[in-house]
Every structure is written in structure tokens, then in C-alpha cells.
Amino acid sequence: MARSKSSKKWLKEHFEDAYVKKSQQQGYRSRACYKLLEIHKRDKLIVPGMTVIDLGAAPGGWAQVAAQLVGESGRVLASDILDMDPIEGVTFIRGDFTDEDVYRQIVETLDGQKADLVISDMAPNISGMKDIDQPRVLYLAELALELANSVLCNNGSLLVKVFQGAGTQAFQKELSGCFNSVKTRKPRSSRARSSELYFLGRGFMEEN
């Protein structure tokens, strides 16, 4: 099947992308690694020994970075609806996070242990229609917050992707009721045309 002009344009842009080239040179699984690395550098997000949950993990860029940063004393639990090649130090659960069974598997795998950080780069299949895509991404963000409320230790953190648009401010306000501080982050490595941004909640309040 012949590729459309739009798909050809995307492929050309992708392979000419400086972060794509950099990720290939440095052995990272995706350009998304640099989003997490940039936020980590600014906010000192991950330290050795942490327990980190990575939602929407495939192909494993964020899990790869997290595993390196937590070290042998830490733990990374990753989940995605897509399969992911193994990463040393990372436990992977494949399944749809909107499915209650997958949610339960993540909690059960923790075996009563609390997480220090939940990171979520989850996004729906993009239709290109904002009225459809925006509610979908906010739904995933809400699920990430729901998990964070269940598994985070006191003073834990949540990094979650959203799209700028209707409902974003309301979700930010909801986060503010769960965390001592909520910051907005737009990494330089995020594509300029993308409406994605990240909310970083720090200082989880277990009794909120």
C-alpha cells in the first residue's frame, strides 16, 4: 500500500529529528527518554533506591531511564497495552491500564510496598479531532492519579502527561488537592507542535 503524503512527511521528520538521532547514538529506546531526563535534571525526580511505576511504558524509554537512575537498590514496575522488550531491573505487566485486572496486577505486584513515584506518558490513539482526543487523554491522566492515590508513599510524586485544552485546569486543581505542589513542565524535547505538557505533583498527602 502506498504511503500517504502525511505519513511520508512524518517519517521524514522523524528520522531527521535531532532527538531521534541522539537516542540511537546513546542507546536509548526512544526520543521520549530526553523528556524524562530533562524533567529529572530540573526537578531531581529520581534517586537511587526508589520504587517507580511507569504507565504507558512501551517501547521502554522512560523505564530504561528510571532503571538506570534507581540503580540496583531500586525497583521499576512498567505497564503498557503493547509488548515491550525486557529491561534489566524492570518488571513488566502487559495489558490495558483501563482494565481493572491490569490495575489490580500492578497493585498486587507491589506486594504491599509503597511507590515513591508514578510516571505516566500514556496517550490514546490520536484521532486528530481535539473534541475526541482531549477527553481520552484526561481519562488516562485521571486513572494515573487514581493509582497514585492508592500506591504512593507519603511525600511521593506523580508525573503525568496531559494535552492543553478543555478540562486541563480542572485536572490540575484536582492534583493540587492531593499534592503539596503541582508544577507544569514542557520539555524542550517535546515536539513544538504538540499540545502535550506534564504536570508534576510533589509531596503526596496520604490523608488527602
C-alpha positions in Angstrom: 0.0 0.0 0.0 1.4 3.4 -0.9 2.1 5.7 2.0 0.1 9.0 2.2 1.8 12.3 1.9 1.2 13.0 5.6 2.8 9.7 6.6 5.8 10.3 4.4 6.2 13.8 5.9 6.0 12.3 9.4 8.7 9.6 8.6 11.0 12.2 7.1 10.6 14.5 10.1 11.0 11.6 12.5 14.3 10.3 11.0 15.7 13.9 10.7 14.7 14.6 14.4 17.8 15.5 16.4 16.5 13.7 19.5 15.8 10.5 17.4 19.3 10.6 16.2 20.7 11.3 19.7 18.7 8.4 21.2 20.0 6.0 18.6 23.6 7.1 19.2 23.3 6.9 23.0 21.4 3.6 23.1 18.1 4.8 24.3 14.9 3.2 23.1 13.1 6.4 22.1 13.4 10.1 21.9 10.9 10.3 24.8 13.8 9.4 27.1 15.0 13.0 26.9 11.7 14.4 28.2 12.1 12.4 31.4 15.8 13.2 31.6 15.2 16.9 31.2 12.5 16.9 33.9 14.7 14.8 36.2 17.6 17.2 35.7 15.5 20.2 36.6 13.5 18.6 39.5 15.8 15.9 40.8 12.9 13.5 40.3 14.5 10.1 40.7 17.1 8.9 43.2 18.8 5.6 43.9 16.6 3.1 45.8 13.3 4.4 44.7 10.3 2.3 43.6 8.9 3.7 40.4 5.8 2.8 38.4 5.8 3.6 34.7 2.5 3.7 32.9 2.3 3.7 29.1 5.9 2.4 29.1 6.4 0.8 25.7 8.8 0.8 24.0 10.6 1.3 27.3 12.3 4.7 27.1 11.2 6.0 30.4 11.5 2.6 32.1 15.1 2.4 30.8 16.0 5.8 32.3 14.2 5.1 35.6 16.0 1.8 36.0 19.4 3.4 35.4 18.6 6.2 38.0 17.1 4.0 40.8 20.0 1.6 40.5 20.3 -2.0 41.8 18.7 -0.9 45.1 15.6 0.4 43.4 12.7 -1.1 41.6 10.8 -0.2 38.4 7.4 -1.6 37.5 6.2 -0.8 34.0 3.0 -1.4 32.2 1.6 -0.9 28.7 -1.0 -2.3 26.3 1.8 -3.0 23.8 4.6 -5.5 24.3 8.0 -4.3 25.5 11.4 -6.0 25.2 12.8 -6.8 28.6 14.9 -4.3 30.5 17.2 -5.3 33.3 15.7 -4.3 36.7 12.2 -3.7 35.2 9.1 -5.8 35.9 6.7 -5.5 33.0 2.9 -6.1 33.1 1.3 -6.1 29.6 -2.3 -5.1 29.4 -4.8 -2.2 29.0 -4.5 0.0 32.0 -8.2 0.9 31.7 -8.9 -2.7 32.6 -9.5 -3.3 36.3 -7.5 -6.6 36.1 -4.3 -4.8 34.9 -4.7 -2.1 37.6 -5.1 -4.9 40.2 -2.0 -6.7 38.9 0.1 -3.6 39.3 -1.1 -3.2 42.9 -0.6 -6.9 43.7 2.9 -6.9 42.2 3.9 -4.2 44.7 3.1 -6.8 47.4 2.2 -4.1 50.0 5.1 -1.9 49.2 4.5 1.8 48.5 5.8 3.5 45.4 7.9 6.7 45.6 7.0 7.9 42.1 4.4 7.2 39.4 5.3 8.4 35.9 2.7 8.3 33.1 3.4 9.1 29.4 0.1 7.4 28.5 -1.8 8.8 25.5 -4.7 7.4 23.5 -4.6 6.6 19.8 -4.8 10.1 18.4 -7.7 10.7 16.0 -6.7 14.3 15.2 -10.0 15.6 16.5 -9.5 17.6 19.7 -13.0 17.1 21.0 -12.4 13.3 21.0 -8.7 13.2 21.9 -8.8 15.6 24.9 -11.3 13.7 27.0 -9.4 10.4 26.3 -6.1 11.7 27.5 -7.7 13.3 30.6 -9.3 10.0 31.3 -5.9 8.3 31.3 -4.5 11.0 33.5 -7.3 10.5 35.9 -6.6 6.8 36.1 -2.9 7.5 36.7 -3.9 9.8 39.6 -6.2 7.1 40.9 -3.4 4.6 41.0 -1.1 7.2 42.6 -3.6 7.8 45.3 -3.6 4.1 46.0 0.1 3.3 45.9 2.2 6.4 46.6 4.0 6.8 49.9 3.7 10.0 51.9 5.6 12.8 50.1 5.7 10.7 46.9 5.4 12.2 43.4 3.4 11.9 40.2 4.5 12.9 36.7 1.6 12.7 34.3 1.1 13.8 30.6 -1.9 15.8 29.6 -2.9 17.8 26.5 -3.6 21.5 26.8 -7.3 22.2 26.4 -10.7 21.8 28.0 -10.5 20.2 31.4 -6.8 20.6 31.9 -7.1 23.3 34.5 -9.7 21.3 36.4 -7.4 18.3 36.5 -4.5 20.5 37.7 -6.8 21.7 40.5 -7.6 18.1 41.4 -3.9 17.3 41.6 -3.4 20.3 43.9 -5.8 18.6 46.4 -3.5 15.6 46.5 0.0 17.1 46.4 1.8 19.9 48.3 2.9 21.4 45.0 2.0 21.0 41.3 4.3 22.2 38.6 3.8 22.4 34.8 6.6 21.1 32.6 7.0 21.3 28.8 10.4 19.7 28.0 12.4 21.1 25.1 12.4 17.6 23.6 8.6 17.6 23.3 7.7 18.4 19.7 7.0 22.1 19.3 3.7 21.5 17.5 2.5 19.0 20.2 -0.1 20.3 22.8 1.3 17.8 25.4 2.6 19.0 28.7 3.3 17.4 32.0 2.0 18.0 35.5 4.5 17.2 38.3 2.9 16.7 41.7 5.3 16.6 44.6 4.7 15.9 48.3 1.8 13.4 48.1 -0.5 13.7 51.1 -1.7 10.2 52.0 -4.5 11.5 54.1 -5.9 13.9 51.4 
